[in-house]
Amino acid sequence: MRHVIILILAVLCLNLNVWAQQQVLETKVSLQYKEVSLERAISDIQKKYGIRFSYVNNLIPLQTKVSIDVKDQTLRAALDELLKNVEVNYYLVGDQIVLKNEPKKTSQIEPLAKPRYVSMISGLEPQAVVTQTDSNLLAVNDADMTPSSPDPSTSTLHIQLMASLLHITDQIKSDVATISQREKENREKRLANKNTKEDKTVEEKSIKAEVEPEKEKKQAPTENNDASVADSVTSEQSGYIKRPFQVSFVAPISSNGLEAGKVVNTVSLNIISGYAAGLEGVEFAGVLNMENDYVKGAQFAGVGNLVKKNVTGAQFAGVFNINGDTIHGGQFAGFVNVAARATEAAQFAGFVNVTGSAMKGAQFAGFANVNKGITGPQAAGFVNVVGGDVKGGQAAGFANVNKGTTTGPQFAGFLNYSGKKAKSAQFAGFSNITNGEHTGVQVSGFLNFAHRLKGVQLGFINVADTVDGVQIGFLSISKKGYRRLELWGSEALTANIAFKMGSRQFYNIFAVGAQTFGDEFRWGWGYGFGSELRLSRGLALNIDAIAYHINEDEVFTDDLNLLNVLRANLGVRLAGNTHLFAGPTFNVMVSDHASGNDGKLGSGIAPSWVSYNETHKDTNVKMWPGFNVGIRF
């Protein structure tokens, strides 16, 4: 029983490994060698790209000089070019490239349309017959595919598993698209030596399959599955066999056998794991569901669902859902959902959702959503990350991060970040940052930043390089914005200086003033805001509101002593950016300070023409109209 469990686990590992093995020959490589030994070239490829080569030293002309210059080509094309003048052919066995010394006729590897070797564990038939000359590797005879006596101490895991499964299934078939002329001749010789008419008939069918592979694909299978043919329908559009039901223990131990890679199932039941070309219905697996092409329906798995292309429907998994193309439906996983391309639906995960391209729908995760493009909302307990455009909304307990264009709102408990452009509203508890142009609104509890602002910034600190809109906050900084210096006098504070910064529509005012006449010296510092309206080229109207804390009878006064001034000034340009301005003021003095020697409640800064003077519960309020005049730079 223990050996059976070990075999099952090994087969599961191999199923997952085969998923990646088929891409070995499609690896992009760049090679440049001029008159170097074959041995050096092979060694360099192994180091650069991690490709494993296997060969017998004394059978391969390793010292033969080779030359090649290719860039961003597949490994298949590069090896064809590298070995074109060498009597060496190559085969893909598992994840290894096996080199074999034999006369060069045509490439032993099929064109880019197919990988040369497809694992038998996946349910697909091998595309080439592999014969290893190395005594440390398993030799497979391509006539009856019966394993010879390997050296158990040195055989690789993949070859051992293939041999074990051959003993179990006894349903091996050969379906070779193109092979060399020499292999055809050898097969015809073996055919002539067959002892029985039945063996000869089977061999002729095999040769016919080699010569006319396309014709064979369009026909329903005719050997070892007569009972299944009656329930099978071949899809004219995809070339797949459709079957209403299949059951498997672990691929390829299933009712579909080695044809699993050509079958689309309506109902699929996998005790441990299953493999098929596609699904048009419902599928259940104790551990893993794998579809080489597409899913139209629903998948349920204890661990995960793997689909190479499209999913139309829903996937449910205890750990993960991984999809290689578009999802029209939903993915639900306890840990992670991954879609390599567009997702036109919803993803729900306890930890993370990942989509490799645009998503049209929703993502919900307890921790993070990661997407290169989104059209719809994202919601995460911690962070949303989008590498491309966002057309919709992002909501996160901590942060939203996007390196592309954002079109839609962003809501975050701490931070919203957009790396390029944002055409939306950003709301954050702490900060909003847009490195490019922001068109819309930025609202934060502390900091808003945009390289170029077209809209409104509302926060404690607002920063922008260029502003075409309004910055509203305690401190608004714009490199190319509004900056003015003013000197003026009034009846309350006879000498004032102020610095204005921000935008013309809304600027901050930082002011200091003093009353220099009378028996007492009074001074104060103030903060305010204002707006400028240009009436003509040389005429402007400024409306300012400033609140001063007045210090009197001492350098600093701790009591409430607040002078609030509303100013309306008409400015006339004298020359360049210099303006002379003057206008009325309205003043409100609120104080609980006892001034003078008599200790009378209220500030002494007010003039004699006060229009309102009342005291309520130890707080004195004075109001009066005033006037100011000054110069602006």
Secondary structure, DSSP 8 states (H G I E B T S, - for coil): -HHHHHHHHHHHHHHHHHHHHTTGGG-EEEEEEEEEEHHHHHHHHHHHH--EEE--GGGS-TT-EEEEEEEEEEHHHHHHHHTTTSSEEEEEETTEEEEEE---SS-SS--TTS-S---GGGT---SS-----STTS--B-TTT--B----TTT--HHHHHHHHHHHHH-------S---HHHHHHHHHHHHT-SSHHHHHHHHHHHHHHH-HHHHHTS---SS-HHHHTT-EE-TTT--EEEEEEEEEETTEETTGGGGGGEEEEEEEEEEEEEEEEEEEEEEESSEEEEEEEEEEEEEESSEEEESS-EEEEEEESSEEEESS-EEEEEEESSEEEESS-B-SEEEESSEEEEEEEEESEEEESSEEEEEEEEEEEEESSEEEESS-EEEEEEESSEEEESS-EES-EEESSEEEESS-EEEEEEESSEEEEEEEEEEEEEESSEEEEEEEEEEEESSEEEEEEESSEEESSEEEETTSEEEEEEEEESS-SEEEEEEEE-SSSEEEEEEEEE-SSSS-EEEEEEEEEEEEEEETTEEEEEEEEEEEEEESSSS--S-EEEEEEEEEEEEEEETTEEEEEEEEEEEEEE--EETTTTEES-S-S-TT-SEEEEETTEEEEEEEEEEEEEE-
